[in-house]
Amino acid sequence: MADTKDPLSDLDASTRRYRETETAHEQARQTVIADVIAALRAGARPTDVTARSPFTAAYVRKLARDNNIEPAKKGSTR
């Protein structure tokens, strides 16, 4: 018995699902970015922020730089 699934129909369906969720994903990403920035501004350690976010340490540092958040002085605690 031959497989009656149409790969292009499957692709159409998965592409449609992808596009439907793309906006929600981007909105959630922007919310996480805002919360990362708020946490850094409130004095949270970048290490703690990174551990609780979906972002790498390098990206958290970039967000801090892009938003004029000064790095902590060596040996100091906020």
C-alpha positions in Angstrom: 0.0 0.0 0.0 1.4 3.4 -1.0 1.8 6.2 1.5 -1.0 8.7 0.6 0.4 11.6 2.6 1.3 14.6 0.6 4.6 16.1 1.8 3.8 19.5 0.3 0.5 19.6 2.2 2.3 18.7 5.4 4.8 21.5 4.7 1.9 23.9 4.1 0.4 23.0 7.4 3.6 23.2 9.4 4.5 26.5 7.8 1.1 27.9 8.7 1.5 26.8 12.3 5.0 28.4 12.4 3.7 31.7 11.1 0.8 31.6 13.6 3.1 31.3 16.5 5.9 33.5 15.3 4.3 36.7 16.5 3.6 35.3 20.0 7.2 34.1 20.2 8.6 37.5 19.3 6.3 39.2 21.8 7.5 36.8 24.6 11.1 37.5 23.5 10.6 41.2 23.9 9.1 40.8 27.3 12.0 38.7 28.4 14.4 41.3 27.1 12.6 44.0 29.1 12.7 41.9 32.2 16.4 41.2 31.8 17.1 44.9 31.5 14.9 45.7 34.5 16.7 43.1 36.6 20.1 44.4 35.6 19.0 48.0 36.4 17.7 46.8 39.8 21.2 45.5 40.6 20.8 41.8 39.9 24.0 40.0 39.0 24.4 39.2 35.3 25.2 35.7 36.3 21.9 35.3 38.0 20.0 37.0 35.2 21.7 34.7 32.6 20.8 31.6 34.7 17.1 32.6 34.8 16.8 33.8 31.2 16.9 32.0 27.8 19.9 34.1 26.8 23.6 33.6 26.8 25.9 35.6 29.1 27.3 37.3 26.0 23.8 38.4 25.0 22.9 39.6 28.5 26.2 41.7 28.5 25.2 43.1 25.1 21.8 44.1 26.4 23.4 45.8 29.3 25.8 47.7 27.1 23.1 48.7 24.6 21.0 50.1 27.5 23.9 51.9 29.2 24.0 49.7 32.3 27.4 49.9 33.8 29.2 46.7 34.6 29.8 46.0 38.3 33.2 47.0 39.6 35.6 44.1 40.2 35.2 42.7 43.7 32.1 44.8 44.6 28.7 43.6 45.4 25.7 45.6 44.4 
